[in-house]
Amino acid sequence: MAKWRDGSGTFTVGADRAPIPLQIAASYGARTRGLLGRDGIEGALLLTPAASVHTFRMRFAIDVAYLDRNLRVLAVVTMAPGRLGVPRLRSRHVLEARAGAMAGWGLRAGTRVNVDTG
């Protein structure tokens, strides 16, 4: 994808998985707002560009997947509220979801995420 925009779509992990709802936060305001003030999320939120995140003032624990420029997962971590994530040098995007969701989707280091915004 050449140019990311705020919006929605779906993503898949692997070829035989069902599409997962996705919100995209590409503008400064949308990335800054992120999941703050929410009680949960259906699907996931893609922050782009992003190399790290924090969970200060968050109401729930989240899974965080750091993605490289080709949407390949570099690392997946679970973060409790009130934490500061470690920046990942090769990370260009960050995918956030409720804690435990990514394991259920089969998302782990080395897998590739396919995004559909149309």
VEXDREN-2710 file (C-alpha; in Angstrom, 1 decimal):
% VEXDREN-2710
k/r/px/py/pz
1/MET/0.0/0.0/0.0
2/ALA/1.6/3.3/-1.1
3/LYS/-0.3/5.8/1.1
4/TRP/-2.1/4.9/4.3
5/ARG/-5.2/6.9/5.3
6/ASP/-7.5/6.9/8.4
7/GLY/-10.3/4.5/7.8
8/SER/-11.4/0.9/8.1
9/GLY/-11.0/-2.4/6.3
10/THR/-10.1/-6.0/7.1
11/PHE/-6.9/-8.0/7.5
12/THR/-6.1/-11.7/7.3
13/VAL/-3.4/-13.9/8.7
14/GLY/-2.6/-16.7/6.3
15/ALA/-4.6/-17.8/3.2
16/ASP/-7.4/-19.8/4.9
17/ARG/-8.4/-17.5/7.7
18/ALA/-11.5/-15.3/7.9
19/PRO/-11.1/-11.5/7.5
20/ILE/-10.8/-9.6/10.8
21/PRO/-12.2/-6.1/11.2
22/LEU/-9.5/-3.4/11.0
23/GLN/-9.4/0.3/11.9
24/ILE/-6.5/2.3/10.4
25/ALA/-5.0/5.3/12.2
26/ALA/-2.6/7.0/9.8
27/SER/-3.0/10.7/10.8
28/TYR/-1.2/12.2/13.8
29/GLY/-4.5/12.8/15.6
30/ALA/-5.8/9.3/15.0
31/ARG/-2.5/7.7/16.1
32/THR/-2.4/9.8/19.2
33/ARG/-6.0/8.9/20.1
34/GLY/-5.5/5.2/19.4
35/LEU/-7.5/3.1/21.8
36/LEU/-7.6/5.7/24.6
37/GLY/-11.0/6.1/26.2
38/ARG/-12.3/2.9/24.8
39/ASP/-13.5/-0.1/26.8
40/GLY/-12.5/-2.6/24.1
41/ILE/-12.1/-3.1/20.3
42/GLU/-13.6/-5.5/17.8
43/GLY/-10.9/-6.7/15.5
44/ALA/-7.7/-4.5/15.6
45/LEU/-6.3/-1.1/15.1
46/LEU/-3.3/-0.4/12.8
47/LEU/-1.1/2.5/13.7
48/THR/1.0/3.7/10.8
49/PRO/3.7/4.8/10.8
50/ALA/4.6/3.6/14.3
51/ALA/7.6/1.9/16.0
52/SER/6.3/1.8/19.6
53/VAL/3.2/2.3/21.7
54/HIS/2.2/3.0/25.3
55/THR/-0.8/2.0/27.3
56/PHE/-1.0/5.0/29.7
57/ARG/-4.6/5.8/30.5
58/MET/-5.8/2.7/28.8
59/ARG/-8.7/0.7/30.3
60/PHE/-7.7/-2.8/29.2
61/ALA/-4.7/-4.9/28.3
62/ILE/-3.8/-5.2/24.6
63/ASP/-1.8/-7.4/22.3
64/VAL/0.7/-5.4/20.2
65/ALA/2.3/-6.7/17.0
66/TYR/5.2/-4.8/15.5
67/LEU/5.2/-5.0/11.7
68/ASP/7.9/-4.2/9.2
69/ARG/7.4/-2.3/5.9
70/ASN/6.1/-5.5/4.3
71/LEU/3.6/-6.2/7.1
72/ARG/5.6/-9.1/8.4
73/VAL/5.3/-9.5/12.2
74/LEU/8.6/-8.7/14.0
75/ALA/7.3/-9.4/17.5
76/VAL/4.0/-9.8/19.5
77/VAL/3.7/-8.7/23.1
78/THR/0.9/-8.3/25.6
79/MET/0.9/-5.0/27.4
80/ALA/-1.1/-4.2/30.6
81/PRO/-2.4/-0.6/31.1
82/GLY/0.2/1.9/32.2
83/ARG/3.1/0.5/30.3
84/LEU/5.6/2.0/27.8
85/GLY/6.5/-0.3/24.9
86/VAL/10.0/-0.9/23.7
87/PRO/10.6/0.8/20.3
88/ARG/11.4/-1.7/17.5
89/LEU/14.0/-0.4/15.0
90/ARG/12.6/-2.1/11.9
91/SER/8.9/-1.5/12.9
92/ARG/6.9/0.7/10.5
93/HIS/3.4/-0.3/11.7
94/VAL/1.9/-1.4/15.0
95/LEU/-1.2/-3.6/15.2
96/GLU/-3.2/-3.4/18.5
97/ALA/-6.0/-5.7/19.7
98/ARG/-7.5/-6.9/22.9
99/ALA/-5.2/-9.1/25.0
100/GLY/-5.3/-12.8/23.8
101/ALA/-6.8/-12.0/20.3
102/MET/-3.6/-12.4/18.3
103/ALA/-2.8/-15.9/19.5
104/GLY/-6.3/-16.9/18.4
105/TRP/-5.7/-15.4/14.9
106/GLY/-2.4/-17.3/14.6
107/LEU/-0.4/-14.0/14.6
108/ARG/3.2/-14.5/15.7
109/ALA/6.7/-13.4/14.7
110/GLY/7.4/-14.2/11.1
111/THR/3.8/-14.3/9.8
112/ARG/2.6/-11.8/7.3
113/VAL/-0.6/-9.7/7.6
114/ASN/-2.6/-9.0/4.5
115/VAL/-4.7/-5.7/4.6
116/ASP/-7.7/-4.9/2.5
117/THR/-9.0/-1.3/2.6
118/GLY/-11.3/-1.5/-0.4
END
